């Protein structure tokens, strides 16, 4: 190779070196295969990341996918290893796609150190995956691993891997030796605190419970005249609410209670989206001459098992939606009844009560209702967000809100891509 122009000499030297290394490397041997597995087992893992291990191994794909997606924001040593390990044994396309998303943007040094040959092997396997997003993400990640740019043709990467597999194994082993010599990995970032690990457990445990035992949601909605825009949005998207939640939670049921100064059962808990829509369609916004409303009566009616049909083992959730507070004389009794309902021994799990203020300034007493009910209080600033907020609250809301939003958006995008 001859390079006359001075500006090209360095480039030519690098290309020449890469070519010589590639030609000199033999095809992988059995010893190389075993060496790759051994190297993967030697990857250092920060202690702060270890609490995620059981959730990444959980029997349910929803828990695994949420946990592995969380690795994207975890800077500790071992995050790439955990994602790689999941990819090696994972069958569910959404969990695979979440693992690939968690690895997206990671420095090459991390991908080689903690993933190495095992990661590249699984990426090649995923290039033929049936889900288009999995296939694309696998190729995008694969393109970041070779030591030189190879373009956009799959054949170039296959050719590199035939010659370069052993080189990558040796590179990983060299990196691991240096890391071991440096001592145990240090925890970094906010994700490494004990408090964060505990919150992770709370979220994954809740998701595991509602997947296994079911989720039952009673919407308790003010139906007075000022609520017309919110009721209209609920009518338009009632079917979407049920079907979206059932795509995550097959045992999901929903019911409807409305109130003004009194309360009315519109629909007991049902799995049928069209049935819930019919119940919403019968709700007309009107009345409400006084400012305060019978919030307590709506909640009290919704807690009645003989009317709603609550299951013993399912997670019961009540979401109160309104723009006016309860009558002051009713507040203390209402809070006591909520507290008593949460501890009802008839059920395996405590009731959760969330509140949604459709008044931008918030509704008096709604935050207290949610606090006593073990739930979250949110302010709905756009009626178009109603169904999204109901879905988020069904998954717990509160401290986990942003994380659940990211996970739901990720899974729904994957569902949409699969249906094209």
Secondary structure, 3 states (H helix, E strand, C coil): CCCCCHHHHHHHHHHHHHHHHHHHCCCCCHHHHHHHHHHHHCCCCCHHHHHHHHHHCCCCHHHHHHHHHHHHHCCCCCHHHHHHHHHHHCCCHHHHHHHHHHHCCCCHHHHHHHCHHHHHHHHHHHCCCCCHHHHHHHHHHHCCCCCCCCCCCHHHHHHHHHHHHHHHHHHHHHHHHHHHHHCCCCCCCHHHCHHHHHHHHHHHHHHHHHHHHCEEEEEEEECCHHHHHHHHHHHHHHHHHHHHHHHHCCCCEEEEEEECCCEEEEEEEECCHHHHHHHHHCCCCCCCCCCCECHHHHHHHHCCHHHHCCCCCCEEEEEEEECCCECHHHHHHHHHHHHHHHCCCCCCCCCEEEEEECCCCCCCCHHHHHHHCEEEEEECCCHHHHHHHHHHHHCCCHHHHHHHHHHHHHHHHHHHHHCC
